[in-house]
Structure formats: structure tokens, C-alpha cells
């Protein structure tokens, strides 16, 4: 599947009006209400200064409007109204901040959950083509960057609305001064357009640096034993430190640009304010009761302009990470598997048949499987052997319904494994891999991953069938806590627990992929004893190179370079 950047129309939206429109409207209403109360509060400075002055001024159009509204032009009344407006605005601001935080968290939780669901339901072939570090980055850093983007976008919108309220208040006081300030402020903001483009480029550099760090951490954590055994701890530390140097450089470049912009904005704003005050007093001979409130308005607007510029730069900086996250989700969702329909699951009574199957993972490379034909009987043990890279795991993925072939067919009896049938067939397949995957809970918790409603009697029977009856002799039995990744158990015990969990699915096909390659002979013998008792109940496919498990096989299929060398009876 083509994993290029999805078209814009196919990219999921960070904000869905149908789902979040009401919350957004309520948040916008609170922003407007807060801006109105702030504007009115500043406008009240005109009659308040008139009262405090020598009475020569009547307060202009503001004073006239108050008279028409029947509001008394008294000091106590003006102060009481001013205090009330400040308190109301404080309450609105407090509530708006809570609503904004809740709105932001809902959007981020939705994005993170959608990203995780898209990966869980994505076609296996597409998942294999994704780097694990990219998917980890999607669910952690890129979603966090999306949260920053939403936070700063809300801040920018709230700042714009507040500036709008201040602008209306300024127009009510002095249209001439307001128009001059708007022209100057627009010119200052336009001067930072290039800086926003640079912030976007720096955001891309930051995203690339995070990606390299996630990749190196992922590789390093998986290779800790090798690193320590080779004595390369210092080298591994230096390699990661070099990546953090690149990350810090990208962050410092952004902060440097942000600081320069703030400095230029503050200096330019101060010059504009000084020129406007000079023009108002010296050229236009404006009344001081008008000029002082306008100075207060402009002084309030100047840091808001700085806040707006900072929010815009931060949004531009975070946007590449947001776009990358949405693109990855779009790619995964475009490759979504069909929903499972248990009724569509084919019943295995005779054999799984592969007929001239070919699988490719790239247009240019050699096929992973090339014209493979084979049969896996419904009962018995088949060994799948061959050198590394021969295509054994790919063949196992075909048998298990994880992959569909590029050409050829996979049949369970007479039913082709495609569409909903392939997805449903996975409900009849159990898979035990070389590295046990266990959660840090109890043994009961781990077993019930395969059968959530299974009663203890069924769990205990699965443990016996998997030669894992040792669990029943533990002091806490099924309630034994096994630690992170099953650390409280030995390697052989973990593998037998994995086998017990697989058997709880009552599978028609059991796939053991190098399941005993890391075990000693005694533990392998116990796994072999368990498998020996399963051969009359299900089809068992064993992937490996050597060992006691392969000795159980009724037949062997040997692969080399994607071809079957020979199906060999044993």
C-alpha cells in the first residue's frame, strides 16, 4: 500500500464541528463576554477621570451615553460599577480557563485514542512497513504537540476576541486615535510573517530530532544486554547525547526567534504609542480625559499583541508535528481491516491449503514468498524450517490470517481467507512467539487476556495442558503477581504460561514461532510434552531450526529465499 502523505481531504480533522461544535460555541461566548466586560471597564475611565478632574469636561460621547442610560455621574457610583465589572470579568476568565482546559483535554484524548485505535485495526502489512519509533512518537510527543497547538490556538482566539473588545472600546472613546493605532498595529504584525514561516521550519526540525531520539531509545532499550556485554555503554550514551544536542539546538533556535520577535514588538509598540500620544496632545489637541483612557487601552493591547504573536509562532512551530500525526492516522485508517464477524469464521476440518501464493512487501525487492503451495492438515504437527529471511514468519502470518497474499489463495477447507473471513479466522488461531508478551499483573489477569470470562476451572485445565501446572503449586496460585513482563517467572515458565493463554482460545491452529529457541533442554522438553498432547486436537505449526519440538513434527516444510525446497514427510 502506498504510504505517501494522504490527500488533505482524507486527513482526519483535529476539531470536528459535529462533535465539539457546542463546546466550542460556549467557549467562544465566554471569550466574547469577557472581552465586553473588559472593554466596558476601560471605557468607564472616561467619566471617572471627568469626575476626578476640574469638571471642565462633560465626558464627551461616553458621558452623554451614561446620562441617557440614567447612570449617575458620581464618584461612588462609578467606582462601584468599575469594581463590579472587574469581579465579573475575573469570574468569567476563571470559568473560561476551566472550559478551555476541558475542551483541550477532550480533543487530545480523542486524538490519542483515535491514533491507538487506527494502529490496532490497521492492516498488518501496513503496520510492518511503519517504524516503531514513528508510532511511539505519534502516541506520545506528536499528540503532546497537538495539545500545545490547541492550547495556543485557544489562547490566540481569546486574545483576538479581547483585542476586538478593546478596539470597540477605543472606537467609542476616540475613532481617530483608534484608526491610527490599528494601522500601526497591523503593520507591526505583518512584519512578523516571515518569522512564522521560520517557526514552521523549526517545528519540522524539532519533529525530526524527536523521531531520531525515539528510534535510538527504542533500539537501545532492546539491545541493553548486547550493549553491556560488549562494554559499549559510553558509546551508546554519547550517541544519544548527540541526538539531544540536535534537539536542544532546534529548541534554542525557536526560543531565540521568539525572544527577538517579542523584543521587536515591544520596542515597535512603544514607539507607536509614544507617537500617537504626541499627535493626540500636540496636533489634535485631544482632551486629557480621552487621551489617558486611550493610553490605558493601548498599554493593555500591547502585551496582548505580544501574546498573540507568541501564540501564532507556537502554533506554526507545533503544526508540522500535528500534520504528521494526522497523516499517520489517515494512513492507518485507510488500511483499516474489515470488522470481525464470528459467523464468517471458516471451520477447519480437513486442511489449510496454500495455492501458488506470492507475497511482496515492496515493489522493487524480491518477494518474501514466491509461488508457494502447501497443505497444513487439520490435525497434527507441521515443522516450518529454513534459514533466517527464508519467509517462515511471512508464511505463518498467512496461515494465521494476519496477511493476505498478493496473488494466489489461502483456503481453510473450501473457504478462501479474504475479507471478513480472514479477519474472523484469526479468532480460531493462537500464536506463541519467541519473546513472551505478559502484562505486569497476576497470572489470572494474563490468562484472561485470551478468555475474559473464563472460570478458574478452565484456567487450571489450560495450565495443565500447557505443562504449566507449577502455577497451581504457588502460594498465591492464579493470583500470583508476576511483575513487569513476567520477571518473577523463569523463561520456561513464561513460555508455558503463554502456551496456556493460547490454548484458552480453543484454537483450530496453533503457531509456535521459535517458542523454545531461548530455553534450555529441560524447559523445551516440557513444552514438547504439552504439544505432544495437542496434536490430535488441532493443527500445530512449529517454526524453528532445531530442537525437541521439531522432532514431534509429522511433516516438514522447508523454505529458502521464499520458495519451498521440498515438503518432507517425517
Buried (B, 14 or more C-beta within 10 A) or exposed (E): EEBEBBEEEEBBEBBEEEEBEEBBEEBBEBBBBBBBBBBBBBBBBBBBBBBEEEEEBBBBBBBEBBBEEEBEBEEEBBEEBBEEBEEBBEEBBEEBEEBBEEBBEBBBEBBBEBBBBBBEBBBBBBBEBBEEBBBBBBBEBBBBBBBBBBBBBBBBBBBBBBBBBBBBBBBBBBEBBBEBBEEBBEEBBEEBEEBBEBBBBBBBBBBBBBBBBBBBBBBBEEBEEEBEEEEBEEEBEEEBEEBEEBBEBBBEBBEEBBEEBBEBBBEBBEEBBEEBBEBBEEEBEBBEBBBBBBBBBBEBBBBBBBBBBBBBBBBBBBBBBBBBBBBBBBBBBBBBBBEBEEEBBBEBEBBBBBBEBBBBBEEEEEBBBBBBEBBBBBBBBBBBBBEEEBBBBBBBBBBBBBBBBBEBBBBBEEBBBBEBBBBBBBBBBBBBBBBBBBEBBBBBBBBBEBBEEBEEEBBBBBBBBBBBBBBEEBEEBBEBEBEEBBEBBEBBBBBBBBBBBBBBBBBBBBBBBBBBBBBEEEBBBBBBEBBBEBBEBBBBBBBBEEBBBBEBBBBBBBBEBBBBBEEEEE
